[in-house]
Amino acid sequence: MFIQSMASLADAISALSSPFPRINMIKRYKGAMLSQQSRIIEISPESATIQASQRLTYPVLHGPVYLRSRAFTGAICANIHAVDYSQGTFQLSELAYSEWQDRRGERVQPKNPTYVDIETGGETFRACLEDISADGLCVLVNRQIDPEGVLQAGARLMLRFRLIPGQTLGDLPGSIIYRRKAELGLVKLGLNIFPDEDQKAILREYVIRRYDEIMEELKQDFNRMREPCRVENLYF
């Protein structure tokens, strides 16, 4: 995602009318995009204070978030810090202005480590699945297993992986749409996939079911956050 200069950010912020328009605050969580209506309380080129609307997502509102509004193109990305959970107010720092492209479909991160066999050019590579949708997936590959850089944008692939026990998706064609460096000596690959109707049905069912699981996990985290501190937790 391309990040523009602070001057561009200042221009975008100054274009906002007062009272500030409603914005969508978007948080990436376990592959999924969580979006909620929020309100800008105060903003400057260096920081902003916002008020979120959905308390259920409070447990994951830390680290990077994105702000989207009809008032400006692209998105404002920032690091979010809790100010008052009871009021849903947060402080944003390290504001930057970036381009934005909406997803074609929902993505989810597998609950358990999932490996993908990638076949191309007569070679087979093992990758770890980062997240998946019915139309694409993101995988992580150790740079050492591809020293010649076979896995490059445009390469045609054949994929094989198992999302749930006893259900293997094999002979799934795909192609690489981007290759980026990641941490710890890894390479991140974004893939388009071209499933047949049966494969697409399996993928859609999995994404829906996993998304519901993620929302339930988030609900449990929120309930734990609301629980009063127990006596045994007061002692170390």
KOLPA-824295 format. One record per residue (C-alpha): residue in three letters; x negated, y negated, z. Coordinates in steps of 0.25 Angstrom, whole numbers, padded with zeros to 4 digits, always signed. Example, Ala and Ser with C-alpha at 12.3 -4.5 7.8 and 13.67 -1.06 7.14 Angstrom:
# KOLPA-824295
ALA-0049+0018+0031;SER-0055+0004+0029;
# end
This chain:
# KOLPA-824295
MET+0000+0000+0000;PHE-0006-0013-0005;ILE-0008-0023+0006;GLN-0008-0038+0002;SER-0016-0050+0009;MET-0011-0057+0022;ALA-0008-0069+0013;SER+0002-0061+0005;LEU+0008-0056+0018;ALA+0009-0071+0023;ASP+0016-0074+0010;ALA+0026-0063+0012;ILE+0029-0067+0027;SER+0031-0082+0024;ALA+0041-0078+0013;LEU+0050-0072+0024;SER+0062-0081+0028;SER+0066-0084+0042;PRO+0073-0077+0048;PHE+0065-0066+0043;PRO+0072-0055+0035;ARG+0075-0041+0039;ILE+0063-0032+0036;ASN+0062-0017+0035;MET+0051-0011+0044;ILE+0045+0002+0038;LYS+0037+0012+0046;ARG+0030+0024+0040;TYR+0032+0036+0050;LYS+0029+0050+0047;GLY+0030+0048+0032;ALA+0044+0041+0033;MET+0047+0026+0031;LEU+0055+0021+0043;SER+0062+0008+0040;GLN+0069-0002+0049;GLN+0075-0016+0048;SER+0067-0026+0056;ARG+0067-0040+0059;ILE+0055-0050+0059;ILE+0054-0058+0071;GLU+0042-0066+0068;ILE+0031-0065+0057;SER+0018-0071+0053;PRO+0007-0067+0043;GLU+0000-0060+0055;SER+0011-0053+0063;ALA+0026-0051+0064;THR+0036-0047+0075;ILE+0048-0038+0070;GLN+0060-0032+0077;ALA+0063-0018+0072;SER+0077-0012+0072;GLN+0077+0003+0074;ARG+0071+0007+0087;LEU+0070+0022+0083;THR+0058+0019+0075;TYR+0051+0011+0086;PRO+0041+0023+0090;VAL+0035+0023+0076;LEU+0034+0007+0075;HIS+0019+0006+0076;GLY+0008+0004+0066;PRO+0011+0000+0052;VAL+0024-0004+0047;TYR+0030-0011+0035;LEU+0040-0022+0033;ARG+0049-0023+0021;SER+0058-0035+0017;ARG+0065-0040+0005;ALA+0058-0053+0009;PHE+0045-0048+0004;THR+0039-0038-0006;GLY+0031-0027-0001;ALA+0029-0024+0014;ILE+0023-0030+0026;CYS+0015-0020+0033;ALA+0010-0021+0048;ASN+0007-0015+0061;ILE+0018-0014+0071;HIS+0017-0016+0086;ALA+0028-0014+0096;VAL+0032-0027+0104;ASP+0045-0023+0110;TYR+0052-0009+0107;SER+0064-0013+0114;GLN+0066-0025+0105;GLY+0060-0018+0093;THR+0050-0029+0090;PHE+0036-0026+0084;GLN+0024-0035+0081;LEU+0018-0033+0067;SER+0003-0035+0065;GLU-0007-0033+0053;LEU+0004-0038+0043;ALA+0001-0035+0028;TYR+0009-0036+0016;SER+0009-0024+0006;GLU+0016-0018-0006;TRP+0028-0008-0003;GLN+0034+0003-0011;ASP+0047+0010-0006;ARG+0046+0025-0005;ARG+0054+0033-0015;GLY+0058+0043-0004;GLU+0057+0046+0011;ARG+0043+0052+0015;VAL+0041+0060+0028;GLN+0028+0066+0035;PRO+0029+0081+0037;LYS+0030+0085+0052;ASN+0019+0095+0051;PRO+0006+0094+0043;THR+0009+0098+0029;TYR-0001+0102+0018;VAL+0000+0100+0003;ASP-0007+0108-0008;ILE-0011+0099-0019;GLU-0014+0106-0033;THR-0021+0097-0044;GLY-0031+0100-0054;GLY-0033+0114-0050;GLU-0036+0110-0036;THR-0028+0111-0023;PHE-0029+0101-0012;ARG-0023+0102+0002;ALA-0017+0089+0007;CYS-0009+0085+0020;LEU+0005+0080+0018;GLU+0007+0066+0023;ASP+0021+0063+0019;ILE+0031+0068+0009;SER+0044+0063+0001;ALA+0052+0070-0010;ASP+0044+0063-0020;GLY+0030+0062-0015;LEU+0020+0065-0003;CYS+0008+0060+0003;VAL-0004+0069+0007;LEU-0017+0068+0013;VAL-0030+0075+0007;ASN-0044+0076+0013;ARG-0053+0068+0003;GLN-0063+0079+0004;ILE-0054+0090-0002;ASP-0053+0081-0015;PRO-0067+0075-0017;GLU-0065+0074-0032;GLY-0053+0066-0030;VAL-0043+0075-0038;LEU-0031+0070-0030;GLN-0030+0057-0037;ALA-0018+0048-0041;GLY-0011+0054-0053;ALA-0015+0068-0050;ARG-0004+0079-0053;LEU-0002+0089-0041;MET+0005+0101-0037;LEU+0009+0102-0023;ARG+0012+0113-0013;PHE+0016+0111+0002;ARG+0025+0116+0013;LEU+0034+0106+0020;ILE+0041+0116+0029;PRO+0038+0130+0032;GLY+0042+0140+0021;GLN+0045+0129+0011;THR+0033+0126+0001;LEU+0034+0116-0009;GLY+0025+0121-0021;ASP+0022+0117-0035;LEU+0026+0102-0032;PRO+0020+0093-0042;GLY+0015+0079-0038;SER+0005+0068-0042;ILE-0004+0059-0034;ILE+0001+0045-0034;TYR-0010+0039-0024;ARG-0023+0043-0017;ARG-0027+0035-0005;LYS-0038+0036+0006;ALA-0033+0040+0020;GLU-0040+0041+0033;LEU-0049+0053+0038;GLY-0054+0056+0024;LEU-0040+0059+0018;VAL-0034+0055+0005;LYS-0019+0051+0004;LEU-0012+0055-0008;GLY+0002+0051-0012;LEU+0009+0061-0021;ASN+0021+0061-0030;ILE+0028+0074-0031;PHE+0038+0080-0041;PRO+0046+0090-0034;ASP+0057+0099-0041;GLU+0071+0098-0036;ASP+0070+0109-0026;GLN+0057+0103-0021;LYS+0063+0089-0020;ALA+0074+0095-0012;ILE+0065+0101-0002;LEU+0057+0088-0001;ARG+0069+0080+0002;GLU+0074+0089+0012;TYR+0061+0089+0019;VAL+0059+0074+0019;ILE+0074+0072+0025;ARG+0072+0082+0036;ARG+0058+0077+0039;TYR+0063+0062+0039;ASP+0074+0066+0049;GLU+0063+0073+0058;ILE+0054+0061+0058;MET+0066+0052+0062;GLU+0069+0062+0073;GLU+0055+0061+0078;LEU+0056+0046+0078;LYS+0068+0046+0086;GLN+0062+0055+0096;ASP+0050+0046+0097;PHE+0060+0034+0099;ASN+0067+0042+0111;ARG+0054+0045+0117;MET+0050+0030+0116;ARG+0063+0026+0123;GLU+0061+0036+0135;PRO+0057+0029+0148;CYS+0043+0033+0153;ARG+0044+0045+0162;VAL+0037+0045+0176;GLU+0027+0056+0172;ASN+0023+0047+0160;LEU+0018+0036+0170;TYR+0007+0044+0175;PHE-0006+0048+0168;
# end
